[in-house]
Amino acid sequence: MGTIAVGVVVGLIGVVLFYLAQVGCSTVRGVNSCGGLGVAALLLVAAVEVVVGSVLLKALSLTETTSTSLLAVGMVAVIAMALFFGALGSVWMFLVLPLLTGATFLVSWWITHSIVEDVDA
């Protein structure tokens, strides 16, 4: 259950950072698009999410925290681009993405935990 909470927190952080990046680009450039800086901003947001997720999972005394966090954030990125690309700017994404991130953290923990158990056995 703790992994889901970590995922929701990481998802909220990601949504807020993404929103702030959009506002920053809009303020600096005067348009809603970040251009080439948008990719760098998204990579930075993803990196922050991975680090925060890893730290929070470690605080729960879990193992394989970085790989769990990296896999979960990567899964959210792929799912969001595949299913929600047109709606990423919607207000609903403030709810959908944290819940999705919570689910991917749980799945990611299960995958990494299963692999570590198999290797240790």
Secondary structure in CASP SS format (residue, H / E / C, confidence):
PFRMAT SS
TARGET T0000
AUTHOR 0000-0000-0000
METHOD secondary structure of the structure
MODEL  1
M C 1.00
G H 1.00
T H 1.00
I H 1.00
A H 1.00
V H 1.00
G H 1.00
V H 1.00
V H 1.00
V H 1.00
G H 1.00
L H 1.00
I H 1.00
G H 1.00
V H 1.00
V H 1.00
L H 1.00
F H 1.00
Y H 1.00
L H 1.00
A H 1.00
Q H 1.00
V H 1.00
G H 1.00
C H 1.00
S H 1.00
T H 1.00
V H 1.00
R H 1.00
G C 1.00
V C 1.00
N C 1.00
S C 1.00
C C 1.00
G C 1.00
G C 1.00
L H 1.00
G H 1.00
V H 1.00
A H 1.00
A H 1.00
L H 1.00
L H 1.00
L H 1.00
V H 1.00
A H 1.00
A H 1.00
V H 1.00
E H 1.00
V H 1.00
V H 1.00
V H 1.00
G H 1.00
S H 1.00
V H 1.00
L H 1.00
L H 1.00
K H 1.00
A H 1.00
L C 1.00
S C 1.00
L C 1.00
T C 1.00
E C 1.00
T H 1.00
T H 1.00
S H 1.00
T H 1.00
S H 1.00
L H 1.00
L H 1.00
A H 1.00
V H 1.00
G H 1.00
M H 1.00
V H 1.00
A H 1.00
V H 1.00
I H 1.00
A H 1.00
M H 1.00
A H 1.00
L H 1.00
F C 1.00
F H 1.00
G H 1.00
A H 1.00
L C 1.00
G C 1.00
S C 1.00
V C 1.00
W C 1.00
M H 1.00
F H 1.00
L H 1.00
V H 1.00
L H 1.00
P H 1.00
L H 1.00
L H 1.00
T H 1.00
G H 1.00
A H 1.00
T H 1.00
F H 1.00
L H 1.00
V H 1.00
S H 1.00
W H 1.00
W H 1.00
I H 1.00
T H 1.00
H H 1.00
S H 1.00
I H 1.00
V H 1.00
E H 1.00
D H 1.00
V H 1.00
D H 1.00
A C 1.00
END
